[in-house]
């Protein structure tokens, strides 16, 4: 009899411990989960700017509007991409100048090999003119990653954006 009481007691204790753990998980899950904001096409690079959804759409819009295309390759979990994104989004002159471009930011690689002329690294920013030619002459400051920019290169990025617009006017 004593063994059956002891077995019953241990069984009740085990059940109550399991139930207590489940209740604790539900409470912490409900209270600690933050509401996730909807993802926009800007992905934090400038919410007030107009961004295209796909590479094909960006090429079409660039050709039809006669505006240069600026493609930003980045990854959400890359610290270098995050640092550049923060500086890019906070730089008022870049945000203003970006309005003159067709904009696309990619968190995946495209099948077009012209968008990775010197390798697939992030962050990488390329300019394409309305004739759909990748502007290989507009580069960053690194010889081993021609299209890479760091937060400290933001003034170079700004001048390269101006160069892409200026060349567009003189070439067409």
N, C-alpha and C positions, 0 to 999 in steps of 0.2 A: 504494500500500500504506500509506504513511504517512497519507494522508487517511482511509482506512478505520479505521486504529487511532485516529486522533484523533476521528473520528465516534463510534466505539464507546466511547471513553473519556468523551466528553461525554454520551453517552446513559446510561452507567452512573452518572455523577456526578449527572445530573438525576434518575434513578430513586432513587438513594440519598438525595438531598436531600428528595424527596417522601415517601419512607418514613420518614425521620427526623422530618419535621414531623408526620406522622400518629401516630407513636409518642409524641411529645412531647405532642400534644393529648390522647391517651387517658390518659396518666399524670396530667396536670394536672386533667383532668375528673374522674377517679375520686378523686383525693386532695382536690380543693378543693370538691367538692359536699357541702354539709351535708345531713343527712337532714331532710326537711321534716316538721314535726309536723302531725298531723291537725288540720284546722280544726274548731272547735266552734261551736255557735250563739252563744256569747258573743262571739266574735271579739275576746277580750281585755278585755271590759268588766266581767267578773266571772265567772270560771269556776265558782264554787260556786253561782251563781244559776241558776234555771230559766228558760230562754229559749224563746220560741215560734219556730217555723220560718217561718210565713207570716203576713201581715196578717189573712187570713181566720180562721186558727186563733186568733190573738190576740184578735180581736173575739169569737169564739165563747166562748173561755175567760173573757174579762172579763165577758161577760153572764151566763154560767152560774155563775161563782164569786162574782159581785158584788164584784169587785176592779177598781180603776182600771187602765187600760192606759197604760204609758209607752213611747213610741216614740222611738227615737234614730235619726235619719238621719245617716249619716256616710259617708266614703269612706276606703278603706284607704290611699290615697296622699296624703291631705290632711294637711298638717302641723297644722292647727288641730284636726282630728278626732283625730289621734294624741295631741296634747297633752291634750285634754279626756279622752280615753279613759284615759290614764295616771293623771290625777288622780282620775277617777271610780273606777277599779279599786283605787286605793290608799286611798281615803277609807272608813274602817271604818264610820262612821255611815251613809253613803249606801248602802254594801253591805248593811248590816243593814236599813235602811228599804226598800230595793229588794225585799226578800223579800215585802213586802206588796202588790206590784204584779204584774200580768201584764207581762212584759217582751218587747220586740221591738226588735232593731236591724236597720236596713235599710241596705244599701249600694247600693240602687237605688230609684228612685221608684215609687210605686204609682199606680194609675189613679184613686184617690180624691182629688179636688181639695181636699177638706176638710183633707188633711194638708199642704197647702202654701198656707195662707190668705194669706200675704204673700210668696210666692215659693219657689223651689226652691234652697236654699242649704244648706251643711253647715258645721259640725254644727248640727243643729236637733233640739230635744226638745219633743214634744207630749204632752199628757195627754188621755186619753179616759175618760169615766166609763162605768160599766156599762150605762147607757141608750144607749150608743154615740154620745154627744155629745162633739165636740171641745171641750175646755176652753179657749176663746179668752181667758178672763180670767186664765189662769196663764201669764205671760210672763217673759222675761228682761229685761235692763235697756236694751236697744237699741230705739230707736224705728223704725229702718229695717229691722231684722231681729228681730222680736218674740220669736222662739223660739230665738234663738241664745244659746249660753253659751260662755264662755271658761274656761280653768283658774282664773282669778282670781274667777270667778263661782260657784265651787263651793258656797259658803255660801248663795247665793241659790237655787241648784238644790235644795239640801237643804230650805230653807224652802218652796220651791214643791212639793216632794214631800210635805211635811207638810201643806201647804194642800190638795193634791189628796185626801189621805186624810181630812182634817178636814171638808172640804166634802161628801165622800161620806157621812160619818156624819150630818151635819146635814140633808142634802137628802133622804136616803132614809128 
